[in-house]
Amino acid sequence: MDLPSINPQDPALVEQLAEASREFDHTGADVERNCWMAVHRHVHGVLPSEYDIREVPEALYLAVLARRRALTA
């Protein structure tokens, strides 16, 4: 199984995932959670289940979180 691109230095990817994290705002205003969910879906192809322990690339998550915070500032 090929994983999608996970380059945290790719500004287009970071922007795309930051925008995608907004999809989850209706389920909770937790920006950290919503960014994690967007990155998880990008990396693993599905949203996390309740007991999903698969990791996401921390550098990508942090880049997406920083961009999302900059968009909402």
Predicted model as a PDB file, atoms N, CA, C, CB and O in Angstrom, pLDDT in the B-factor column:
MODEL        1                                                                  
ATOM      1  N   MET A   1       0.839  -1.185   0.000  1.00 46.00           N  
ATOM      2  CA  MET A   1       0.000   0.000   0.000  1.00 46.00           C  
ATOM      3  C   MET A   1       0.881   1.244   0.000  1.00 46.00           C  
ATOM      4  CB  MET A   1      -0.953   0.001   1.216  1.00 46.00           C  
ATOM      5  O   MET A   1       1.742   1.400   0.865  1.00 46.00           O  
ATOM      6  N   ASP A   2       0.667   2.115  -0.957  1.00 55.00           N  
ATOM      7  CA  ASP A   2       1.440   3.340  -1.043  1.00 55.00           C  
ATOM      8  C   ASP A   2       0.804   4.417  -0.175  1.00 55.00           C  
ATOM      9  CB  ASP A   2       1.549   3.812  -2.500  1.00 55.00           C  
ATOM     10  O   ASP A   2      -0.397   4.675  -0.267  1.00 55.00           O  
ATOM     11  N   LEU A   3       1.616   5.040   0.665  1.00 56.00           N  
ATOM     12  CA  LEU A   3       1.126   6.141   1.468  1.00 56.00           C  
ATOM     13  C   LEU A   3       1.194   7.417   0.648  1.00 56.00           C  
ATOM     14  CB  LEU A   3       1.934   6.279   2.775  1.00 56.00           C  
ATOM     15  O   LEU A   3       2.073   7.558  -0.202  1.00 56.00           O  
ATOM     16  N   PRO A   4       0.285   8.343   0.889  1.00 61.00           N  
ATOM     17  CA  PRO A   4       0.317   9.608   0.163  1.00 61.00           C  
ATOM     18  C   PRO A   4       1.521  10.445   0.577  1.00 61.00           C  
ATOM     19  CB  PRO A   4      -0.974  10.390   0.398  1.00 61.00           C  
ATOM     20  O   PRO A   4       2.197  10.135   1.558  1.00 61.00           O  
ATOM     21  N   SER A   5       1.776  11.488  -0.166  1.00 63.00           N  
ATOM     22  CA  SER A   5       2.862  12.400   0.150  1.00 63.00           C  
ATOM     23  C   SER A   5       2.672  12.966   1.548  1.00 63.00           C  
ATOM     24  CB  SER A   5       2.941  13.532  -0.886  1.00 63.00           C  
ATOM     25  O   SER A   5       1.573  13.382   1.914  1.00 63.00           O  
ATOM     26  N   ILE A   6       3.752  12.979   2.331  1.00 78.00           N  
ATOM     27  CA  ILE A   6       3.650  13.506   3.688  1.00 78.00           C  
ATOM     28  C   ILE A   6       4.752  14.520   3.966  1.00 78.00           C  
ATOM     29  CB  ILE A   6       3.712  12.369   4.707  1.00 78.00           C  
ATOM     30  O   ILE A   6       5.226  14.623   5.098  1.00 78.00           O  
ATOM     31  N   ASN A   7       5.162  15.265   2.952  1.00 82.00           N  
ATOM     32  CA  ASN A   7       6.226  16.246   3.098  1.00 82.00           C  
ATOM     33  C   ASN A   7       5.715  17.459   3.868  1.00 82.00           C  
ATOM     34  CB  ASN A   7       6.770  16.668   1.722  1.00 82.00           C  
ATOM     35  O   ASN A   7       4.900  18.218   3.343  1.00 82.00           O  
ATOM     36  N   PRO A   8       6.182  17.660   5.111  1.00 83.00           N  
ATOM     37  CA  PRO A   8       5.719  18.797   5.894  1.00 83.00           C  
ATOM     38  C   PRO A   8       6.232  20.130   5.362  1.00 83.00           C  
ATOM     39  CB  PRO A   8       6.139  18.632   7.326  1.00 83.00           C  
ATOM     40  O   PRO A   8       5.791  21.189   5.807  1.00 83.00           O  
ATOM     41  N   GLN A   9       7.160  20.080   4.413  1.00 88.00           N  
ATOM     42  CA  GLN A   9       7.699  21.300   3.815  1.00 88.00           C  
ATOM     43  C   GLN A   9       6.925  21.721   2.568  1.00 88.00           C  
ATOM     44  CB  GLN A   9       9.163  21.104   3.467  1.00 88.00           C  
ATOM     45  O   GLN A   9       7.242  22.748   1.967  1.00 88.00           O  
ATOM     46  N   ASP A  10       5.932  20.957   2.177  1.00 92.00           N  
ATOM     47  CA  ASP A  10       5.133  21.254   0.984  1.00 92.00           C  
ATOM     48  C   ASP A  10       4.021  22.229   1.374  1.00 92.00           C  
ATOM     49  CB  ASP A  10       4.535  19.941   0.357  1.00 92.00           C  
ATOM     50  O   ASP A  10       3.044  21.827   2.006  1.00 92.00           O  
ATOM     51  N   PRO A  11       4.159  23.512   1.004  1.00 94.00           N  
ATOM     52  CA  PRO A  11       3.154  24.490   1.435  1.00 94.00           C  
ATOM     53  C   PRO A  11       1.762  24.205   0.886  1.00 94.00           C  
ATOM     54  CB  PRO A  11       3.578  25.872   1.016  1.00 94.00           C  
ATOM     55  O   PRO A  11       0.772  24.506   1.552  1.00 94.00           O  
ATOM     56  N   ALA A  12       1.662  23.640  -0.296  1.00 95.00           N  
ATOM     57  CA  ALA A  12       0.343  23.333  -0.865  1.00 95.00           C  
ATOM     58  C   ALA A  12      -0.349  22.240  -0.056  1.00 95.00           C  
ATOM     59  CB  ALA A  12       0.475  22.899  -2.341  1.00 95.00           C  
ATOM     60  O   ALA A  12      -1.552  22.320   0.193  1.00 95.00           O  
ATOM     61  N   LEU A  13       0.403  21.223   0.353  1.00 95.00           N  
ATOM     62  CA  LEU A  13      -0.162  20.146   1.166  1.00 95.00           C  
ATOM     63  C   LEU A  13      -0.588  20.666   2.526  1.00 95.00           C  
ATOM     64  CB  LEU A  13       0.847  19.008   1.330  1.00 95.00           C  
ATOM     65  O   LEU A  13      -1.678  20.350   3.004  1.00 95.00           O  
ATOM     66  N   VAL A  14       0.264  21.458   3.147  1.00 96.00           N  
ATOM     67  CA  VAL A  14      -0.052  22.006   4.465  1.00 96.00           C  
ATOM     68  C   VAL A  14      -1.310  22.871   4.384  1.00 96.00           C  
ATOM     69  CB  VAL A  14       1.140  22.831   5.015  1.00 96.00           C  
ATOM     70  O   VAL A  14      -2.185  22.783   5.246  1.00 96.00           O  
ATOM     71  N   GLU A  15      -1.397  23.698   3.356  1.00 97.00           N  
ATOM     72  CA  GLU A  15      -2.582  24.546   3.166  1.00 97.00           C  
ATOM     73  C   GLU A  15      -3.835  23.697   2.959  1.00 97.00           C  
ATOM     74  CB  GLU A  15      -2.381  25.491   1.966  1.00 97.00           C  
ATOM     75  O   GLU A  15      -4.882  23.962   3.549  1.00 97.00           O  
ATOM     76  N   GLN A  16      -3.712  22.680   2.118  1.00 96.00           N  
ATOM     77  CA  GLN A  16      -4.845  21.794   1.827  1.00 96.00           C  
ATOM     78  C   GLN A  16      -5.350  21.130   3.105  1.00 96.00           C  
ATOM     79  CB  GLN A  16      -4.443  20.722   0.794  1.00 96.00           C  
ATOM     80  O   GLN A  16      -6.557  21.081   3.345  1.00 96.00           O  
ATOM     81  N   LEU A  17      -4.444  20.625   3.915  1.00 97.00           N  
ATOM     82  CA  LEU A  17      -4.848  19.938   5.138  1.00 97.00           C  
ATOM     83  C   LEU A  17      -5.381  20.907   6.192  1.00 97.00           C  
ATOM     84  CB  LEU A  17      -3.678  19.155   5.704  1.00 97.00           C  
ATOM     85  O   LEU A  17      -6.290  20.561   6.946  1.00 97.00           O  
ATOM     86  N   ALA A  18      -4.825  22.112   6.251  1.00 97.00           N  
ATOM     87  CA  ALA A  18      -5.340  23.124   7.184  1.00 97.00           C  
ATOM     88  C   ALA A  18      -6.782  23.467   6.825  1.00 97.00           C  
ATOM     89  CB  ALA A  18      -4.455  24.407   7.161  1.00 97.00           C  
ATOM     90  O   ALA A  18      -7.635  23.585   7.704  1.00 97.00           O  
ATOM     91  N   GLU A  19      -7.047  23.623   5.548  1.00 97.00           N  
ATOM     92  CA  GLU A  19      -8.421  23.901   5.098  1.00 97.00           C  
ATOM     93  C   GLU A  19      -9.320  22.682   5.357  1.00 97.00           C  
ATOM     94  CB  GLU A  19      -8.436  24.275   3.580  1.00 97.00           C  
ATOM     95  O   GLU A  19     -10.473  22.835   5.760  1.00 97.00           O  
ATOM     96  N   ALA A  20      -8.793  21.483   5.125  1.00 97.00           N  
ATOM     97  CA  ALA A  20      -9.574  20.263   5.343  1.00 97.00           C  
ATOM     98  C   ALA A  20      -9.953  20.101   6.812  1.00 97.00           C  
ATOM     99  CB  ALA A  20      -8.790  19.036   4.868  1.00 97.00           C  
ATOM    100  O   ALA A  20     -10.991  19.519   7.128  1.00 97.00           O  
ATOM    101  N   SER A  21      -9.120  20.610   7.701  1.00 97.00           N  
ATOM    102  CA  SER A  21      -9.416  20.477   9.134  1.00 97.00           C  
ATOM    103  C   SER A  21     -10.674  21.235   9.522  1.00 97.00           C  
ATOM    104  CB  SER A  21      -8.241  20.977   9.966  1.00 97.00           C  
ATOM    105  O   SER A  21     -11.291  20.921  10.541  1.00 97.00           O  
ATOM    106  N   ARG A  22     -11.065  22.219   8.737  1.00 96.00           N  
ATOM    107  CA  ARG A  22     -12.280  22.985   9.027  1.00 96.00           C  
ATOM    108  C   ARG A  22     -13.537  22.117   8.900  1.00 96.00           C  
ATOM    109  CB  ARG A  22     -12.381  24.191   8.085  1.00 96.00           C  
ATOM    110  O   ARG A  22     -14.572  22.430   9.487  1.00 96.00           O  
ATOM    111  N   GLU A  23     -13.443  21.034   8.135  1.00 95.00           N  
ATOM    112  CA  GLU A  23     -14.587  20.132   7.980  1.00 95.00           C  
ATOM    113  C   GLU A  23     -15.069  19.573   9.311  1.00 95.00           C  
ATOM    114  CB  GLU A  23     -14.225  18.990   7.054  1.00 95.00           C  
ATOM    115  O   GLU A  23     -16.236  19.206   9.451  1.00 95.00           O  
ATOM    116  N   PHE A  24     -14.176  19.511  10.279  1.00 95.00           N  
ATOM    117  CA  PHE A  24     -14.492  18.895  11.560  1.00 95.00           C  
ATOM    118  C   PHE A  24     -14.909  19.907  12.626  1.00 95.00           C  
ATOM    119  CB  PHE A  24     -13.308  18.115  12.048  1.00 95.00           C  
ATOM    120  O   PHE A  24     -15.204  19.527  13.759  1.00 95.00           O  
ATOM    121  N   ASP A  25     -14.936  21.192  12.267  1.00 94.00           N  
ATOM    122  CA  ASP A  25     -15.295  22.226  13.237  1.00 94.00           C  
ATOM    123  C   ASP A  25     -16.704  22.045  13.775  1.00 94.00           C  
ATOM    124  CB  ASP A  25     -15.163  23.595  12.610  1.00 94.00           C  
ATOM    125  O   ASP A  25     -16.990  22.437  14.906  1.00 94.00           O  
ATOM    126  N   HIS A  26     -17.583  21.459  12.983  1.00 92.00           N  
ATOM    127  CA  HIS A  26     -18.964  21.266  13.451  1.00 92.00           C  
ATOM    128  C   HIS A  26     -19.068  20.191  14.531  1.00 92.00           C  
ATOM    129  CB  HIS A  26     -19.864  20.898  12.280  1.00 92.00           C  
ATOM    130  O   HIS A  26     -20.072  20.119  15.239  1.00 92.00           O  
ATOM    131  N   THR A  27     -18.036  19.358  14.660  1.00 90.00           N  
ATOM    132  CA  THR A  27     -18.072  18.316  15.691  1.00 90.00           C  
ATOM    133  C   THR A  27     -17.361  18.758  16.962  1.00 90.00           C  
ATOM    134  CB  THR A  27     -17.439  17.032  15.166  1.00 90.00           C  
ATOM    135  O   THR A  27     -17.432  18.078  17.985  1.00 90.00           O  
ATOM    136  N   GLY A  28     -16.683  19.881  16.899  1.00 87.00           N  
ATOM    137  CA  GLY A  28     -15.984  20.412  18.059  1.00 87.00           C  
ATOM    138  C   GLY A  28     -15.020  21.498  17.638  1.00 87.00           C  
ATOM    139  O   GLY A  28     -14.436  21.436  16.556  1.00 87.00           O  
ATOM    140  N   ALA A  29     -14.850  22.494  18.493  1.00 86.00           N  
ATOM    141  CA  ALA A  29     -13.991  23.626  18.172  1.00 86.00           C  
ATOM    142  C   ALA A  29     -12.550  23.400  18.611  1.00 86.00           C  
ATOM    143  CB  ALA A  29     -14.530  24.880  18.814  1.00 86.00           C  
ATOM    144  O   ALA A  29     -11.838  24.359  18.911  1.00 86.00           O  
ATOM    145  N   ASP A  30     -12.119  22.161  18.653  1.00 95.00           N  
ATOM    146  CA  ASP A  30     -10.765  21.821  19.075  1.00 95.00           C  
ATOM    147  C   ASP A  30      -9.862  21.786  17.840  1.00 95.00           C  
ATOM    148  CB  ASP A  30     -10.737  20.451  19.830  1.00 95.00           C  
ATOM    149  O   ASP A  30      -9.840  20.797  17.108  1.00 95.00           O  
ATOM    150  N   VAL A  31      -9.129  22.857  17.618  1.00 96.00           N  
ATOM    151  CA  VAL A  31      -8.302  22.987  16.419  1.00 96.00           C  
ATOM    152  C   VAL A  31      -7.242  21.885  16.365  1.00 96.00           C  
ATOM    153  CB  VAL A  31      -7.632  24.372  16.379  1.00 96.00           C  
ATOM    154  O   VAL A  31      -6.968  21.350  15.290  1.00 96.00           O  
ATOM    155  N   GLU A  32      -6.651  21.545  17.489  1.00 96.00           N  
ATOM    156  CA  GLU A  32      -5.627  20.497  17.512  1.00 96.00           C  
ATOM    157  C   GLU A  32      -6.208  19.165  17.064  1.00 96.00           C  
ATOM    158  CB  GLU A  32      -5.023  20.363  18.917  1.00 96.00           C  
ATOM    159  O   GLU A  32      -5.613  18.473  16.238  1.00 96.00           O  
ATOM    160  N   ARG A  33      -7.352  18.808  17.598  1.00 95.00           N  
ATOM    161  CA  ARG A  33      -8.013  17.554  17.224  1.00 95.00           C  
ATOM    162  C   ARG A  33      -8.379  17.554  15.750  1.00 95.00           C  
ATOM    163  CB  ARG A  33      -9.266  17.330  18.076  1.00 95.00           C  
ATOM    164  O   ARG A  33      -8.157  16.567  15.048  1.00 95.00           O  
ATOM    165  N   ASN A  34      -8.934  18.648  15.288  1.00 96.00           N  
ATOM    166  CA  ASN A  34      -9.388  18.716  13.912  1.00 96.00           C  
ATOM    167  C   ASN A  34      -8.230  18.633  12.920  1.00 96.00           C  
ATOM    168  CB  ASN A  34     -10.167  19.989  13.690  1.00 96.00           C  
ATOM    169  O   ASN A  34      -8.362  18.018  11.862  1.00 96.00           O  
ATOM    170  N   CYS A  35      -7.108  19.242  13.252  1.00 97.00           N  
ATOM    171  CA  CYS A  35      -5.921  19.130  12.392  1.00 97.00           C  
ATOM    172  C   CYS A  35      -5.395  17.699  12.405  1.00 97.00           C  
ATOM    173  CB  CYS A  35      -4.814  20.114  12.851  1.00 97.00           C  
ATOM    174  O   CYS A  35      -5.000  17.168  11.367  1.00 97.00           O  
ATOM    175  N   TRP A  36      -5.389  17.074  13.586  1.00 95.00           N  
ATOM    176  CA  TRP A  36      -4.928  15.692  13.675  1.00 95.00           C  
ATOM    177  C   TRP A  36      -5.805  14.774  12.824  1.00 95.00           C  
ATOM    178  CB  TRP A  36      -4.925  15.220  15.138  1.00 95.00           C  
ATOM    179  O   TRP A  36      -5.306  13.870  12.154  1.00 95.00           O  
ATOM    180  N   MET A  37      -7.104  15.014  12.859  1.00 95.00           N  
ATOM    181  CA  MET A  37      -8.021  14.180  12.074  1.00 95.00           C  
ATOM    182  C   MET A  37      -7.773  14.354  10.571  1.00 95.00           C  
ATOM    183  CB  MET A  37      -9.485  14.528  12.413  1.00 95.00           C  
ATOM    184  O   MET A  37      -7.796  13.377   9.823  1.00 95.00           O  
ATOM    185  N   ALA A  38      -7.538  15.580  10.133  1.00 97.00           N  
ATOM    186  CA  ALA A  38      -7.271  15.826   8.714  1.00 97.00           C  
ATOM    187  C   ALA A  38      -5.972  15.154   8.276  1.00 97.00           C  
ATOM    188  CB  ALA A  38      -7.204  17.334   8.434  1.00 97.00           C  
ATOM    189  O   ALA A  38      -5.909  14.569   7.195  1.00 97.00           O  
ATOM    190  N   VAL A  39      -4.944  15.236   9.106  1.00 96.00           N  
ATOM    191  CA  VAL A  39      -3.667  14.597   8.773  1.00 96.00           C  
ATOM    192  C   VAL A  39      -3.825  13.077   8.801  1.00 96.00           C  
ATOM    193  CB  VAL A  39      -2.551  15.048   9.758  1.00 96.00           C  
ATOM    194  O   VAL A  39      -3.296  12.389   7.928  1.00 96.00           O  
ATOM    195  N   HIS A  40      -4.530  12.553   9.772  1.00 95.00           N  
ATOM    196  CA  HIS A  40      -4.756  11.112   9.864  1.00 95.00           C  
ATOM    197  C   HIS A  40      -5.454  10.602   8.605  1.00 95.00           C  
ATOM    198  CB  HIS A  40      -5.592  10.772  11.117  1.00 95.00           C  
ATOM    199  O   HIS A  40      -5.057   9.586   8.034  1.00 95.00           O  
ATOM    200  N   ARG A  41      -6.480  11.305   8.183  1.00 95.00           N  
ATOM    201  CA  ARG A  41      -7.210  10.884   6.986  1.00 95.00           C  
ATOM    202  C   ARG A  41      -6.306  10.933   5.753  1.00 95.00           C  
ATOM    203  CB  ARG A  41      -8.450  11.774   6.771  1.00 95.00           C  
ATOM    204  O   ARG A  41      -6.380  10.053   4.896  1.00 95.00           O  
ATOM    205  N   HIS A  42      -5.458  11.952   5.662  1.00 93.00           N  
ATOM    206  CA  HIS A  42      -4.538  12.059   4.524  1.00 93.00           C  
ATOM    207  C   HIS A  42      -3.537  10.904   4.509  1.00 93.00           C  
ATOM    208  CB  HIS A  42      -3.790  13.400   4.567  1.00 93.00           C  
ATOM    209  O   HIS A  42      -3.290  10.303   3.464  1.00 93.00           O  
ATOM    210  N   VAL A  43      -2.975  10.604   5.652  1.00 93.00           N  
ATOM    211  CA  VAL A  43      -1.925   9.584   5.737  1.00 93.00           C  
ATOM    212  C   VAL A  43      -2.484   8.167   5.615  1.00 93.00           C  
ATOM    213  CB  VAL A  43      -1.168   9.723   7.050  1.00 93.00           C  
ATOM    214  O   VAL A  43      -1.914   7.333   4.911  1.00 93.00           O  
ATOM    215  N   HIS A  44      -3.597   7.892   6.298  1.00 92.00           N  
ATOM    216  CA  HIS A  44      -4.115   6.527   6.358  1.00 92.00           C  
ATOM    217  C   HIS A  44      -5.314   6.263   5.443  1.00 92.00           C  
ATOM    218  CB  HIS A  44      -4.498   6.212   7.762  1.00 92.00           C  
ATOM    219  O   HIS A  44      -5.728   5.117   5.266  1.00 92.00           O  
ATOM    220  N   GLY A  45      -5.862   7.327   4.867  1.00 92.00           N  
ATOM    221  CA  GLY A  45      -6.969   7.158   3.929  1.00 92.00           C  
ATOM    222  C   GLY A  45      -8.342   7.051   4.565  1.00 92.00           C  
ATOM    223  O   GLY A  45      -9.347   6.955   3.860  1.00 92.00           O  
ATOM    224  N   VAL A  46      -8.395   7.066   5.887  1.00 93.00           N  
ATOM    225  CA  VAL A  46      -9.664   6.984   6.613  1.00 93.00           C  
ATOM    226  C   VAL A  46      -9.586   7.844   7.865  1.00 93.00           C  
ATOM    227  CB  VAL A  46     -10.003   5.514   6.980  1.00 93.00           C  
ATOM    228  O   VAL A  46      -8.502   8.149   8.363  1.00 93.00           O  
ATOM    229  N   LEU A  47     -10.746   8.226   8.359  1.00 94.00           N  
ATOM    230  CA  LEU A  47     -10.782   8.922   9.639  1.00 94.00           C  
ATOM    231  C   LEU A  47     -10.466   7.927  10.754  1.00 94.00           C  
ATOM    232  CB  LEU A  47     -12.168   9.595   9.871  1.00 94.00           C  
ATOM    233  O   LEU A  47     -10.706   6.730  10.603  1.00 94.00           O  
ATOM    234  N   PRO A  48      -9.936   8.410  11.855  1.00 91.00           N  
ATOM    235  CA  PRO A  48      -9.614   7.488  12.949  1.00 91.00           C  
ATOM    236  C   PRO A  48     -10.876   6.944  13.605  1.00 91.00           C  
ATOM    237  CB  PRO A  48      -8.743   8.187  13.996  1.00 91.00           C  
ATOM    238  O   PRO A  48     -11.893   7.632  13.700  1.00 91.00           O  
ATOM    239  N   SER A  49     -10.791   5.706  14.051  1.00 89.00           N  
ATOM    240  CA  SER A  49     -11.876   5.136  14.845  1.00 89.00           C  
ATOM    241  C   SER A  49     -11.596   5.463  16.309  1.00 89.00           C  
ATOM    242  CB  SER A  49     -12.007   3.581  14.617  1.00 89.00           C  
ATOM    243  O   SER A  49     -10.557   6.035  16.638  1.00 89.00           O  
ATOM    244  N   GLU A  50     -12.500   5.107  17.156  1.00 86.00           N  
ATOM    245  CA  GLU A  50     -12.369   5.445  18.575  1.00 86.00           C  
ATOM    246  C   GLU A  50     -11.075   4.917  19.189  1.00 86.00           C  
ATOM    247  CB  GLU A  50     -13.551   4.900  19.345  1.00 86.00           C  
ATOM    248  O   GLU A  50     -10.471   5.578  20.034  1.00 86.00           O  
ATOM    249  N   TYR A  51     -10.655   3.738  18.768  1.00 87.00           N  
ATOM    250  CA  TYR A  51      -9.467   3.130  19.360  1.00 87.00           C  
ATOM    251  C   TYR A  51      -8.294   3.079  18.393  1.00 87.00           C  
ATOM    252  CB  TYR A  51      -9.788   1.738  19.840  1.00 87.00           C  
ATOM    253  O   TYR A  51      -7.400   2.246  18.545  1.00 87.00           O  
ATOM    254  N   ASP A  52      -8.290   3.953  17.411  1.00 84.00           N  
ATOM    255  CA  ASP A  52      -7.236   3.983  16.400  1.00 84.00           C  
ATOM    256  C   ASP A  52      -5.950   4.510  17.022  1.00 84.00           C  
ATOM    257  CB  ASP A  52      -7.655   4.855  15.188  1.00 84.00           C  
ATOM    258  O   ASP A  52      -5.912   5.625  17.541  1.00 84.00           O  
ATOM    259  N   ILE A  53      -4.898   3.701  16.965  1.00 84.00           N  
ATOM    260  CA  ILE A  53      -3.624   4.113  17.553  1.00 84.00           C  
ATOM    261  C   ILE A  53      -2.553   4.351  16.503  1.00 84.00           C  
ATOM    262  CB  ILE A  53      -3.146   3.073  18.535  1.00 84.00           C  
ATOM    263  O   ILE A  53      -1.379   4.512  16.837  1.00 84.00           O  
ATOM    264  N   ARG A  54      -2.950   4.374  15.227  1.00 88.00           N  
ATOM    265  CA  ARG A  54      -1.964   4.642  14.185  1.00 88.00           C  
ATOM    266  C   ARG A  54      -1.442   6.065  14.327  1.00 88.00           C  
ATOM    267  CB  ARG A  54      -2.571   4.425  12.779  1.00 88.00           C  
ATOM    268  O   ARG A  54      -2.195   6.999  14.601  1.00 88.00           O  
ATOM    269  N   GLU A  55      -0.159   6.201  14.137  1.00 90.00           N  
ATOM    270  CA  GLU A  55       0.473   7.496  14.292  1.00 90.00           C  
ATOM    271  C   GLU A  55       0.382   8.307  13.009  1.00 90.00           C  
ATOM    272  CB  GLU A  55       1.923   7.330  14.707  1.00 90.00           C  
ATOM    273  O   GLU A  55       0.161   7.772  11.923  1.00 90.00           O  
ATOM    274  N   VAL A  56       0.559   9.609  13.167  1.00 92.00           N  
ATOM    275  CA  VAL A  56       0.680  10.505  12.023  1.00 92.00           C  
ATOM    276  C   VAL A  56       2.044  11.177  12.135  1.00 92.00           C  
ATOM    277  CB  VAL A  56      -0.496  11.568  11.976  1.00 92.00           C  
ATOM    278  O   VAL A  56       2.582  11.302  13.235  1.00 92.00           O  
ATOM    279  N   PRO A  57       2.608  11.610  11.006  1.00 93.00           N  
ATOM    280  CA  PRO A  57       3.902  12.288  11.054  1.00 93.00           C  
ATOM    281  C   PRO A  57       3.797  13.593  11.855  1.00 93.00           C  
ATOM    282  CB  PRO A  57       4.414  12.574   9.622  1.00 93.00           C  
ATOM    283  O   PRO A  57       3.045  14.498  11.493  1.00 93.00           O  
ATOM    284  N   GLU A  58       4.548  13.670  12.925  1.00 93.00           N  
ATOM    285  CA  GLU A  58       4.441  14.818  13.827  1.00 93.00           C  
ATOM    286  C   GLU A  58       4.780  16.134  13.131  1.00 93.00           C  
ATOM    287  CB  GLU A  58       5.355  14.625  15.024  1.00 93.00           C  
ATOM    288  O   GLU A  58       4.109  17.142  13.352  1.00 93.00           O  
ATOM    289  N   ALA A  59       5.805  16.131  12.298  1.00 93.00           N  
ATOM    290  CA  ALA A  59       6.205  17.368  11.619  1.00 93.00           C  
ATOM    291  C   ALA A  59       5.080  17.885  10.723  1.00 93.00           C  
ATOM    292  CB  ALA A  59       7.483  17.138  10.787  1.00 93.00           C  
ATOM    293  O   ALA A  59       4.838  19.090  10.653  1.00 93.00           O  
ATOM    294  N   LEU A  60       4.400  16.973  10.042  1.00 95.00           N  
ATOM    295  CA  LEU A  60       3.287  17.385   9.185  1.00 95.00           C  
ATOM    296  C   LEU A  60       2.137  17.911  10.033  1.00 95.00           C  
ATOM    297  CB  LEU A  60       2.812  16.212   8.305  1.00 95.00           C  
ATOM    298  O   LEU A  60       1.556  18.949   9.715  1.00 95.00           O  
ATOM    299  N   TYR A  61       1.809  17.214  11.092  1.00 96.00           N  
ATOM    300  CA  TYR A  61       0.734  17.662  11.988  1.00 96.00           C  
ATOM    301  C   TYR A  61       1.031  19.058  12.525  1.00 96.00           C  
ATOM    302  CB  TYR A  61       0.551  16.670  13.158  1.00 96.00           C  
ATOM    303  O   TYR A  61       0.154  19.921  12.515  1.00 96.00           O  
ATOM    304  N   LEU A  62       2.249  19.288  12.991  1.00 96.00           N  
ATOM    305  CA  LEU A  62       2.601  20.588  13.562  1.00 96.00           C  
ATOM    306  C   LEU A  62       2.570  21.694  12.518  1.00 96.00           C  
ATOM    307  CB  LEU A  62       3.977  20.525  14.201  1.00 96.00           C  
ATOM    308  O   LEU A  62       2.180  22.821  12.823  1.00 96.00           O  
ATOM    309  N   ALA A  63       2.974  21.387  11.294  1.00 97.00           N  
ATOM    310  CA  ALA A  63       2.925  22.379  10.211  1.00 97.00           C  
ATOM    311  C   ALA A  63       1.474  22.737   9.886  1.00 97.00           C  
ATOM    312  CB  ALA A  63       3.642  21.843   8.945  1.00 97.00           C  
ATOM    313  O   ALA A  63       1.149  23.907   9.684  1.00 97.00           O  
ATOM    314  N   VAL A  64       0.609  21.729   9.837  1.00 97.00           N  
ATOM    315  CA  VAL A  64      -0.814  21.964   9.561  1.00 97.00           C  
ATOM    316  C   VAL A  64      -1.443  22.768  10.695  1.00 97.00           C  
ATOM    317  CB  VAL A  64      -1.566  20.621   9.371  1.00 97.00           C  
ATOM    318  O   VAL A  64      -2.208  23.701  10.448  1.00 97.00           O  
ATOM    319  N   LEU A  65      -1.127  22.412  11.919  1.00 98.00           N  
ATOM    320  CA  LEU A  65      -1.669  23.130  13.074  1.00 98.00           C  
ATOM    321  C   LEU A  65      -1.224  24.589  13.060  1.00 98.00           C  
ATOM    322  CB  LEU A  65      -1.230  22.455  14.384  1.00 98.00           C  
ATOM    323  O   LEU A  65      -2.034  25.482  13.308  1.00 98.00           O  
ATOM    324  N   ALA A  66       0.028  24.836  12.779  1.00 97.00           N  
ATOM    325  CA  ALA A  66       0.531  26.217  12.727  1.00 97.00           C  
ATOM    326  C   ALA A  66      -0.173  27.006  11.625  1.00 97.00           C  
ATOM    327  CB  ALA A  66       2.060  26.232  12.496  1.00 97.00           C  
ATOM    328  O   ALA A  66      -0.534  28.165  11.827  1.00 97.00           O  
ATOM    329  N   ARG A  67      -0.367  26.392  10.474  1.00 97.00           N  
ATOM    330  CA  ARG A  67      -1.040  27.081   9.377  1.00 97.00           C  
ATOM    331  C   ARG A  67      -2.508  27.353   9.714  1.00 97.00           C  
ATOM    332  CB  ARG A  67      -0.939  26.253   8.088  1.00 97.00           C  
ATOM    333  O   ARG A  67      -3.017  28.437   9.430  1.00 97.00           O  
ATOM    334  N   ARG A  68      -3.177  26.392  10.309  1.00 97.00           N  
ATOM    335  CA  ARG A  68      -4.586  26.578  10.690  1.00 97.00           C  
ATOM    336  C   ARG A  68      -4.703  27.711  11.702  1.00 97.00           C  
ATOM    337  CB  ARG A  68      -5.182  25.264  11.277  1.00 97.00           C  
ATOM    338  O   ARG A  68      -5.607  28.541  11.601  1.00 97.00           O  
ATOM    339  N   ARG A  69      -3.809  27.754  12.666  1.00 96.00           N  
ATOM    340  CA  ARG A  69      -3.852  28.833  13.656  1.00 96.00           C  
ATOM    341  C   ARG A  69      -3.595  30.190  13.001  1.00 96.00           C  
ATOM    342  CB  ARG A  69      -2.821  28.581  14.767  1.00 96.00           C  
ATOM    343  O   ARG A  69      -4.192  31.195  13.389  1.00 96.00           O  
ATOM    344  N   ALA A  70      -2.716  30.216  12.018  1.00 96.00           N  
ATOM    345  CA  ALA A  70      -2.442  31.468  11.304  1.00 96.00           C  
ATOM    346  C   ALA A  70      -3.670  31.909  10.504  1.00 96.00           C  
ATOM    347  CB  ALA A  70      -1.222  31.301  10.364  1.00 96.00           C  
ATOM    348  O   ALA A  70      -3.926  33.106  10.376  1.00 96.00           O  
ATOM    349  N   LEU A  71      -4.424  30.958   9.970  1.00 92.00           N  
ATOM    350  CA  LEU A  71      -5.621  31.288   9.204  1.00 92.00           C  
ATOM    351  C   LEU A  71      -6.730  31.850  10.078  1.00 92.00           C  
ATOM    352  CB  LEU A  71      -6.120  30.067   8.476  1.00 92.00           C  
ATOM    353  O   LEU A  71      -7.535  32.663   9.623  1.00 92.00           O  
ATOM    354  N   THR A  72      -6.772  31.419  11.329  1.00 84.00           N  
ATOM    355  CA  THR A  72      -7.858  31.840  12.217  1.00 84.00           C  
ATOM    356  C   THR A  72      -7.449  32.989  13.127  1.00 84.00           C  
ATOM    357  CB  THR A  72      -8.325  30.670  13.057  1.00 84.00           C  
ATOM    358  O   THR A  72      -8.256  33.455  13.932  1.00 84.00           O  
ATOM    359  N   ALA A  73      -6.231  33.444  13.014  1.00 75.00           N  
ATOM    360  CA  ALA A  73      -5.747  34.539  13.879  1.00 75.00           C  
ATOM    361  C   ALA A  73      -6.254  35.879  13.395  1.00 75.00           C  
ATOM    362  CB  ALA A  73      -4.215  34.556  13.930  1.00 75.00           C  
ATOM    363  O   ALA A  73      -5.949  36.908  13.998  1.00 75.00           O  
TER     364      ALA A  73                                                      
ENDMDL                                                                          
END                                                                             
